[in-house]
Amino acid sequence: MQLYMIRRRSAWADAAELEKTAAISKRIGEEEMADKLRWIRSYVISEPDGRLGTCCIYEAVDGEAIREHARCVGMPGDEFFPVAATVVIRPDPVDA
């Protein structure tokens, strides 16, 4: 599988809406598409318009699997890029 970064701009009004979508995304990914993709992590972004967006890291067999997953969940999924390399300077911070 190839690693991808997916950008979902201003897709959610608030954290509750994002959490609901995330639960659906996880279920579909694990139960219906486990052979095509794996959700690794997401970074939630406060967008300039006050909404929430994300940058998500997925493994997928191809771009069509990302689009299919997004369609099934009902979220944006057309702005994605193959990851060429990962450079880790420090691990992600851990909430106290």
Secondary structure, DSSP 8 states (H G I E B T S, - for coil): -EEEEEEEEEEESSHHHHHHHHHHHHHIIIIISTTTEEEEEEEEEE-TTS-EEEEEEEEESSHHHHHHHHHHHTS----EEE------SS------
